[in-house]
Amino acid sequence: MNQEFFTHFLRFSSWQIFVIFAVLFATFFTLKKMRDKKINFSLRMLFALFIGILLGFILQHLAAYPSGDEAKNIIWFSEAKHWFGFFSSVFVAFIKMLVIPLIFACIIKVIIEINQDIKVSSLIGTSLFWILFSTALAAILGVSLALNFGLGEGLSVNEGTRQIREIATFTSILQNLIPSNIVNAMSKENIIAIVLFAFFIGLCAKNISQKEEYAQPFESFQKLILSFYGIMMNMTATVIRFMPYAVVCMMANVILSNGFEAIKTAGLFIILTYVAMILMFGVHFLMLLSQGLNPLIYAKKAFPVWLFAFSSRSSVATLPLSISTLQERLGVSPAVANFVASIGTTTGLNGCAGYFPAMAAVFVAHILGVELDFGFILMIVLVAILGSLGIAGVPGSATMAASIMLAGIGFGDNFMLLSLVLAVDPIVDMARTASNVSGAMTSALCTAKNLKALDKEVYLKS
């Protein structure tokens, strides 16, 4: 009974797990000392990333690189995965807890305080242009890489059991963005619906503020929103302090949870995804250069955000950090930072809705022996842009994007051919999410520059 208690309930029954915990807490202690010595946050994040990856590889080696079934039979290995996953999930849960109230407060504050120099229509139009433009470039990049490296050519794939997700029409996607039940939209993390609802509250509050009978109640409402916004930003800063600790567990968990055989089998797809991520950073740099902004400054200040997005695999979970970085370190006005970063978690995801589904389309086409002409490639890019609307920025959203892509180009019945790629989805998803977040931040910077809502002194400040 006691053995079952430790093995099945506590998941803490082997001497190896005690050693792993000792190493983990020694790492946490080192990170705390680094923070006390005011070592740069980016360096602490890099250290956490390195230790997490190193720890994962060492534990894989000690367990003799077990496959999925073998790993379950190694008690200490299974317990290590359990605890790394637990610590990772707890941190992500804390930061996702902030997302809905933060967006709600941010958008209302944005509309109430929006400068007369920035028209709401200009903000929406300019931000959507940059977001969807970057997605189009990502899709073109994905197609180009897949074609040049012959992704899927001569490959035979055993169809798995995962089913294609239900594909909604374009009009139904747009209709679902309108929240008929705001409480339900919040529970489902429908970010666009929450943005729309908060947008209308802010707009109507701004309208009644001009009426004499509502002047005093509006001032009270505005003070309430400002106080709530300040509280949420303070909570965000508090949670973000613990991010390096979470990154250690996240990276170790990723290495332990994905066997090397699966990684080896889908090697080319994984490599091309990471190449696409790096090249998309280059595309984002070119977008910034086109607006007269130094991309190296952006890279230095955005790096912690990229790293957390990479580790957490969630655009939504990264949102509080994205907003605070855009405002405080990159000089983007609160109106642009809050609005563009929020809609950027569900629209125009450069990785999940851009290069990944485009590469998946070429991958499946090559397996089926379909000729890819210019018309077919153009269709892939258009479906990627339209499919990027309303995709939830949480782990796994790329499966929906891939489903939309294959159905949109007529390959819906062949979704099972992606089973090889889906087997290593967590590894691929890290690169996709980093691209998603960087795309949203770059779009926010370009939008702010176009609308003259960027503080260049803050941007250039080291």
C-alpha positions in Angstrom: 0.0 0.0 0.0 2.8 2.4 0.9 4.6 1.6 -2.3 1.5 2.3 -4.3 1.0 5.6 -2.4 4.5 6.8 -3.4 4.4 5.3 -6.9 0.8 6.1 -8.1 -0.2 9.1 -5.9 2.9 11.1 -5.1 4.8 9.9 -8.2 7.9 10.2 -6.0 9.2 6.7 -5.3 12.7 6.3 -6.7 16.1 7.5 -5.6 16.7 8.9 -9.0 13.8 11.3 -8.7 15.4 12.7 -5.5 18.6 13.4 -7.4 16.7 15.0 -10.2 14.9 17.3 -7.7 18.2 18.2 -6.1 19.6 19.2 -9.5 16.4 21.1 -10.3 16.4 23.1 -7.1 20.1 23.8 -7.4 19.4 25.3 -10.8 16.5 27.3 -9.3 18.9 28.6 -6.6 21.5 29.6 -9.2 18.8 31.5 -11.1 17.8 33.3 -8.0 21.4 34.3 -7.3 21.7 35.5 -10.9 18.6 37.7 -10.4 19.9 39.0 -7.0 23.1 40.0 -8.8 20.9 41.8 -11.4 22.2 39.7 -14.3 20.3 40.5 -17.5 16.9 38.8 -17.8 17.8 37.6 -21.4 21.0 35.9 -20.1 19.0 34.2 -17.3 16.5 32.9 -19.9 19.3 31.6 -22.0 20.9 29.9 -19.0 17.5 28.3 -18.2 17.0 27.1 -21.8 20.5 25.5 -21.9 20.1 23.8 -18.5 16.6 22.5 -19.5 17.8 21.0 -22.8 21.0 19.6 -21.2 19.0 18.0 -18.4 16.6 16.5 -20.8 19.3 14.9 -23.0 21.2 13.6 -19.9 18.1 11.9 -18.6 17.3 10.4 -22.0 20.8 9.1 -22.2 20.6 7.5 -18.7 17.3 5.9 -19.6 18.9 4.5 -22.9 16.7 6.6 -25.1 13.4 4.7 -24.5 10.5 4.7 -26.9 7.0 5.6 -25.7 6.0 2.2 -24.3 9.4 1.6 -22.8 9.4 5.0 -21.1 6.3 4.2 -19.2 8.0 1.1 -17.6 10.9 3.1 -16.3 9.5 4.4 -13.1 12.0 7.3 -12.4 11.8 8.4 -16.0 8.0 8.5 -16.0 8.0 10.4 -12.6 10.5 12.9 -14.0 8.3 13.6 -16.9 5.3 14.0 -14.6 7.0 16.6 -12.3 8.6 18.6 -15.2 5.1 18.7 -16.8 3.5 19.7 -13.5 5.8 22.7 -12.9 5.5 23.8 -16.6 1.7 23.5 -16.5 1.4 25.4 -13.2 3.4 28.4 -14.5 1.5 28.5 -17.8 -1.8 28.3 -15.9 -0.8 31.3 -13.8 0.1 33.4 -16.8 -3.0 32.3 -18.8 -5.1 33.2 -15.7 -4.1 36.8 -16.4 -4.9 36.9 -20.1 -8.7 37.4 -20.2 -8.9 40.2 -17.5 -5.7 41.8 -18.9 -7.1 42.0 -22.5 -10.5 43.2 -21.2 -8.9 46.0 -19.2 -6.4 46.9 -21.9 -8.8 47.2 -24.8 -11.3 49.3 -22.8 -8.4 51.6 -21.6 -7.1 51.8 -25.1 -10.5 53.1 -26.5 -11.2 55.4 -23.7 -7.8 57.0 -23.8 -7.1 56.7 -27.5 -5.4 59.8 -28.9 -7.4 62.1 -31.2 -4.5 61.6 -33.6 -5.2 57.9 -34.0 -8.5 56.9 -35.6 -10.0 53.6 -34.6 -10.5 52.7 -38.3 -6.9 53.5 -39.1 -5.7 51.3 -36.1 -7.8 48.3 -37.3 -7.0 48.7 -41.0 -3.2 49.3 -40.6 -2.8 46.5 -38.0 -4.7 43.9 -40.1 -2.6 44.8 -43.1 0.7 44.2 -41.4 -0.6 41.0 -39.6 -2.0 39.4 -42.8 0.9 40.7 -44.9 3.4 38.9 -42.7 1.3 35.7 -42.8 1.3 35.8 -46.6 5.1 36.1 -46.6 5.3 33.2 -44.1 3.2 31.0 -46.4 5.3 31.9 -49.4 8.4 31.0 -47.4 7.0 27.7 -46.3 6.1 26.7 -49.9 9.5 27.8 -51.1 11.4 25.7 -48.5 9.2 22.6 -49.0 9.6 22.8 -52.8 13.4 23.4 -52.8 14.1 20.5 -50.4 11.5 18.2 -51.9 9.6 17.7 -48.6 7.6 14.5 -48.8 9.1 13.2 -52.1 9.5 9.5 -52.2 8.1 9.1 -48.8 5.6 6.4 -47.7 3.6 7.3 -44.6 1.4 4.9 -42.7 -1.9 6.7 -42.0 -2.5 7.2 -38.2 -5.7 7.5 -36.3 -6.0 11.3 -35.9 -9.0 12.7 -37.8 -9.2 16.0 -39.7 -11.0 18.6 -37.7 -14.3 19.9 -38.8 -13.9 22.7 -41.3 -16.1 25.7 -41.0 -16.9 28.0 -43.9 -15.3 31.4 -44.2 -18.6 33.2 -43.2 -19.1 31.0 -40.2 -15.6 31.7 -39.0 -16.4 35.4 -39.1 -19.7 34.9 -37.5 -18.1 32.9 -34.6 -15.9 35.9 -33.9 -19.0 37.8 -32.7 -19.6 36.8 -29.0 -23.3 35.8 -28.6 -22.3 34.8 -25.0 -19.4 36.7 -23.7 -19.0 34.3 -20.6 -18.7 31.3 -23.0 -16.3 33.2 -25.2 -14.1 33.9 -22.2 -14.2 30.3 -21.0 -13.1 29.2 -24.5 -10.4 31.9 -24.8 -11.9 33.4 -27.9 -9.6 36.4 -27.9 -11.1 38.1 -30.9 -14.6 37.9 -29.3 -13.3 39.4 -26.1 -11.5 42.2 -27.9 -14.7 43.0 -29.8 -16.8 43.1 -26.6 -14.3 45.2 -24.7 -14.0 47.4 -27.8 -17.7 48.2 -27.8 -17.7 48.8 -24.1 -14.9 51.3 -24.5 -16.4 52.9 -27.5 -19.8 53.4 -25.8 -18.2 54.6 -22.6 -16.3 57.2 -24.7 -19.5 58.3 -26.4 -21.5 58.8 -23.2 -18.6 60.7 -21.6 -19.5 63.7 -23.8 -23.0 63.8 -22.2 -23.3 66.0 -19.2 -25.4 63.6 -17.1 -22.8 60.9 -17.5 -19.7 63.0 -17.0 -19.2 62.1 -13.3 -20.1 58.4 -13.6 -17.7 58.1 -16.5 -14.9 59.6 -14.5 -15.5 56.9 -11.8 -15.6 54.2 -14.5 -12.4 55.5 -16.0 -10.6 55.4 -12.6 -11.9 51.9 -12.0 -10.6 50.7 -15.4 -7.2 52.4 -14.8 -6.9 50.9 -11.3 -7.8 47.5 -12.6 -5.3 47.8 -15.5 -2.6 48.8 -13.1 -3.3 45.8 -10.9 -3.3 43.4 -13.9 0.1 44.8 -15.1 1.6 44.4 -11.6 0.3 40.8 -11.4 1.8 40.2 -14.9 5.2 41.6 -13.8 5.1 39.4 -10.7 4.4 36.2 -12.6 7.0 36.9 -15.3 9.7 37.1 -12.6 9.4 33.3 -12.3 9.7 32.6 -16.1 13.3 31.4 -16.2 12.4 28.7 -13.6 9.5 27.5 -15.7 11.7 27.4 -18.9 14.0 24.8 -17.3 11.1 22.5 -16.7 9.5 23.2 -20.1 12.6 22.3 -22.1 13.4 19.3 -20.1 9.8 18.0 -20.4 9.9 18.5 -24.2 13.1 16.4 -24.6 11.8 13.7 -22.3 8.3 13.5 -23.9 9.5 13.1 -27.5 11.5 10.0 -28.3 14.6 10.3 -30.6 13.2 7.8 -33.1 10.2 10.0 -33.8 12.5 13.0 -34.1 14.7 11.1 -36.5 11.9 9.9 -38.7 10.4 13.4 -39.2 13.8 15.0 -39.2 13.5 17.0 -42.5 10.2 18.5 -41.6 11.6 19.5 -38.1 14.7 21.0 -39.7 12.8 23.0 -42.3 10.4 24.3 -39.6 13.3 25.7 -37.6 14.9 27.1 -40.8 11.6 28.8 -41.5 11.5 30.2 -38.0 15.0 31.7 -38.4 14.1 33.1 -41.9 10.9 34.6 -40.6 12.9 36.5 -38.0 14.8 37.8 -41.0 11.6 38.8 -42.8 10.4 40.6 -39.6 13.8 42.5 -39.5 13.2 43.6 -43.2 9.7 44.8 -42.3 11.2 46.9 -39.5 13.9 48.2 -41.8 11.2 49.3 -44.3 9.9 51.5 -41.5 13.3 52.9 -40.6 13.6 50.9 -37.3 16.8 49.1 -36.3 16.0 45.4 -36.2 19.0 44.6 -33.9 17.4 46.7 -31.1 14.2 44.9 -31.6 15.9 41.5 -31.4 17.7 42.4 -28.2 14.6 43.6 -26.4 12.2 40.9 -27.8 14.5 38.0 -27.2 13.0 37.0 -23.8 9.5 37.1 -25.3 10.6 34.8 -28.2 12.2 32.5 -25.7 9.1 32.2 -23.5 6.9 31.7 -26.6 9.3 29.0 -27.8 9.2 27.2 -24.4 5.5 27.6 -23.6 4.2 26.9 -27.1 1.3 29.3 -26.5 0.8 32.7 -28.1 -2.0 33.5 -25.5 0.3 32.7 -22.5 3.0 35.0 -24.0 0.5 37.9 -24.5 1.1 39.7 -21.1 4.9 39.6 -21.7 4.4 40.8 -25.4 2.3 43.8 -24.3 4.6 44.9 -21.5 7.7 44.6 -23.8 6.0 46.5 -26.6 5.0 49.4 -24.3 7.8 49.6 -21.8 10.9 48.6 -23.8 10.0 49.3 -27.5 8.0 52.5 -27.1 4.7 51.4 -28.7 1.7 53.3 -27.5 -0.7 51.5 -25.2 -3.4 51.7 -27.8 -1.4 49.9 -30.5 0.5 47.5 -28.2 -2.7 46.2 -26.5 -4.8 46.0 -29.6 -2.4 44.5 -32.1 -0.8 42.1 -29.7 -4.2 40.8 -28.6 -5.6 40.2 -32.1 -2.2 38.8 -33.1 -2.7 35.8 -30.8 -5.6 34.6 -33.1 -5.1 36.2 -36.5 -2.1 36.0 -38.8 -0.1 33.5 -36.9 3.1 33.4 -39.0 4.1 29.9 -37.9 0.8 28.0 -37.1 -1.2 29.6 -40.0 1.6 30.6 -42.3 4.6 28.4 -43.1 3.5 25.3 -41.3 0.2 24.6 -43.2 1.9 25.7 -46.4 4.7 23.1 -45.8 2.1 20.5 -44.9 0.3 21.1 -48.2 3.4 20.6 -50.2 4.3 17.6 -48.1 1.0 15.9 -48.8 1.0 16.9 -52.5 4.4 15.3 -53.0 3.3 12.1 -51.3 0.3 11.9 -53.6 2.3 12.8 -56.6 0.4 16.0 -57.4 2.1 18.5 -59.6 2.5 21.9 -58.0 2.0 24.8 -60.5 1.8 28.5 -59.9 -2.0 28.4 -59.5 -1.8 25.7 -56.9 0.9 27.6 -54.9 -1.2 30.8 -55.1 -4.2 28.9 -53.7 -2.0 27.6 -50.8 -1.1 31.2 -49.9 -4.7 32.5 -50.1 -6.0 29.7 -48.0 -3.2 30.3 -45.4 -4.3 34.0 -45.1 -8.0 33.3 -44.8 -7.4 30.3 -42.5 -5.4 32.5 -40.1 -8.6 34.2 -39.0 -9.9 33.1 -35.7 -7.4 30.3 -34.9 -6.9 30.1 -31.2 -3.3 30.9 -30.0 -3.0 27.8 -27.8 -0.9 24.7 -28.2 -2.3 22.5 -31.0 -4.0 25.3 -33.1 -1.7 24.4 -36.0 -3.7 21.2 -36.4 -6.7 23.2 -37.2 -4.8 25.4 -39.6 -3.5 22.3 -41.4 -7.0 20.9 -41.5 -8.3 24.1 -43.1 -5.4 24.1 -45.5 -5.8 20.5 -46.8 -9.6 20.9 -47.0 -9.2 24.3 -48.8 -6.9 22.8 -51.5 -8.9 19.6 -51.9 -6.8 17.2 -49.9 -9.2 17.0 -46.9 -9.4 13.2 -47.2 -5.7 12.8 -46.9 -5.2 14.4 -43.5 -3.9 11.1 -42.1 -0.7 11.5 -44.2 0.4 14.2 -41.7 0.5 11.6 -38.9 4.3 11.5 -39.1 4.5 15.2 -38.5 1.9 15.3 -35.8 3.9 12.7 -33.8 6.5 15.3 -33.2 4.2 18.3 -33.0 5.4 19.7 -29.7 8.9 20.1 -31.1 7.6 21.8 -34.3 5.2 23.9 -32.3 8.0 25.6 -30.4 9.3 27.1 -33.6 5.9 28.0 -34.9 4.9 29.8 -31.7 8.1 31.9 -31.6 7.3 33.0 -35.2 3.7 33.8 -34.2 4.7 36.1 -31.4 7.5 37.8 -33.3 5.1 38.4 -36.2 2.5 40.0 -33.9 5.2 42.2 -32.2 6.6 43.3 -35.6 3.2 44.1 -36.8 2.6 46.2 -33.7 5.8 48.1 -34.3 5.1 48.8 -38.0 1.5 49.9 -37.1 2.8 52.2 -34.4 5.3 53.7 -36.8 2.6 54.3 -39.5 0.2 55.9 -37.0 3.0 58.0 -35.4 2.4 56.2 -32.2 5.9 55.0 -31.5 8.3 56.7 -29.0 11.6 56.5 -30.8 13.5 57.5 -27.7 12.2 54.5 -25.7 12.9 52.3 -28.7 16.5 53.4 -29.0 17.1 53.4 -25.2 19.4 50.5 -24.2 
